[in-house]
């Protein structure tokens, strides 16, 4: 049943959850396109991605990797944190 949940018209779909600050919801961009918001499970095709957040003041500046082998109830978790004021990322 879970395998069926991963199928789409274009192929296998994957699931990520991008975390940041539950009190500061940001847009999540994957390869330059907004795909949703932080703190929610997002669906996208299997691929290599560069993931960033909207706005400034977070670290790391981006995440890069292959999104593959996930399930709706077992998404790949990608964590961002608030950047320190003295590291030049604010």
Secondary structure as UniProt FT lines:
FT   HELIX           2..5
FT   STRAND          7..8
FT   TURN            9..10
FT   STRAND          11..19
FT   TURN            22..23
FT   STRAND          27..30
FT   TURN            31..32
FT   STRAND          33..37
FT   TURN            38..39
FT   STRAND          41..45
FT   STRAND          47..53
FT   STRAND          58..59
FT   STRAND          63..67
FT   TURN            72..73
FT   STRAND          76..79
FT   STRAND          81..82
FT   HELIX           85..87
//
